[in-house]
């Protein structure tokens, strides 16, 4: 069994805790994994530098805030990844979802969706 099958099986049994954003903003990110000869790697980006952005210059997963036209948080993660990287995840191998996080001190809920990349 390959690594992606194992991850998909574990995430398939996992029932992630999802949060209703309520008065918080909602964002979604994509965790994109790739199998390499030395093991799995994860795609990280460095956010552009903007003095008005809390996340400016930080390393993170591609993604961003949900927009009213998005059809749920998974669509947000895919749209943001396409906008930021030009990478279309609509046909990518979806492995599962992680639990939502609501970082203390920040008025946001973040959903994470995991994909395998060729």
C-alpha positions in Angstrom: 0.0 0.0 0.0 1.4 3.4 -1.0 1.7 6.4 1.4 -1.3 8.2 -0.2 -3.5 5.1 0.3 -2.5 5.0 3.9 -3.2 8.7 4.5 -6.5 8.5 2.6 -7.6 5.4 4.7 -6.7 7.1 8.0 -8.4 10.4 7.0 -11.4 8.4 5.7 -12.0 7.0 9.2 -11.3 10.4 10.8 -14.3 12.5 11.6 -12.9 16.0 11.7 -14.3 18.5 14.1 -15.7 21.3 11.9 -16.5 24.7 13.4 -19.2 27.1 12.4 -17.4 30.4 12.0 -20.2 32.4 13.6 -18.9 35.9 13.9 -15.4 34.8 12.9 -14.1 34.9 9.3 -13.7 31.6 7.5 -10.7 30.5 5.5 -9.6 27.3 3.9 -6.2 26.0 2.9 -4.8 23.1 0.8 -2.2 20.7 2.1 -0.6 19.3 -1.0 1.5 16.2 -0.6 4.0 14.8 -3.1 5.8 11.4 -2.9 9.6 11.8 -3.5 12.3 9.2 -3.4 13.3 10.3 0.2 9.7 10.4 1.5 6.7 12.7 1.4 7.0 16.4 1.0 4.4 19.2 1.6 4.0 22.3 -0.6 4.5 25.5 1.4 4.4 29.0 0.1 5.8 32.3 1.4 3.1 34.9 1.5 3.7 38.2 -0.3 4.9 41.1 1.9 2.1 43.6 2.5 2.2 45.8 5.6 -1.6 45.6 5.8 -1.7 41.8 6.0 -1.3 39.9 9.3 0.1 36.9 7.5 2.6 39.0 5.4 5.8 37.2 4.5 4.9 34.1 6.6 5.3 30.5 5.4 2.1 28.6 5.0 -0.3 26.5 3.0 -2.0 27.9 -0.1 -5.4 29.2 0.7 -7.4 32.2 2.0 -10.7 33.6 3.1 -14.0 32.3 1.9 -15.9 34.5 -0.5 -19.7 34.6 -0.9 -19.5 32.9 -4.4 -17.6 29.9 -3.0 -19.5 26.7 -2.7 -18.1 25.7 0.7 -14.7 25.7 2.3 -13.3 23.0 0.0 -14.2 25.2 -3.0 -12.4 28.1 -1.2 -9.2 26.0 -0.8 -9.3 25.0 -4.5 -10.0 28.5 -5.7 -7.3 30.1 -3.6 -4.7 27.5 -4.6 -5.6 28.1 -8.3 -5.3 31.9 -7.8 -2.1 31.8 -5.8 -0.2 29.0 -7.7 -2.0 28.4 -10.9 -2.5 24.8 -9.7 -6.0 23.3 -10.4 -6.9 20.8 -7.7 -10.3 19.9 -9.1 -9.0 16.7 -10.7 -6.3 16.1 -8.0 -6.5 13.1 -5.7 -8.4 14.2 -2.6 -7.2 12.4 0.5 -9.3 13.9 3.3 -9.9 16.8 5.7 -8.3 17.8 8.9 -10.1 19.3 11.8 -10.9 23.0 11.7 -8.8 25.3 13.8 -9.7 28.6 15.5 -6.4 30.2 16.6 -6.7 32.0 19.9 -6.5 35.7 19.5 -7.5 35.7 15.9 -11.0 36.1 14.6 -10.9 33.3 12.1 -11.7 29.6 11.6 -9.4 27.7 9.1 -10.4 24.5 7.3 -7.7 22.2 5.8 -8.1 19.9 2.8 -5.4 17.3 1.9 -4.5 16.4 -1.7 -1.9 14.2 -3.4 0.1 15.7 -6.2 1.6 13.7 -9.0 
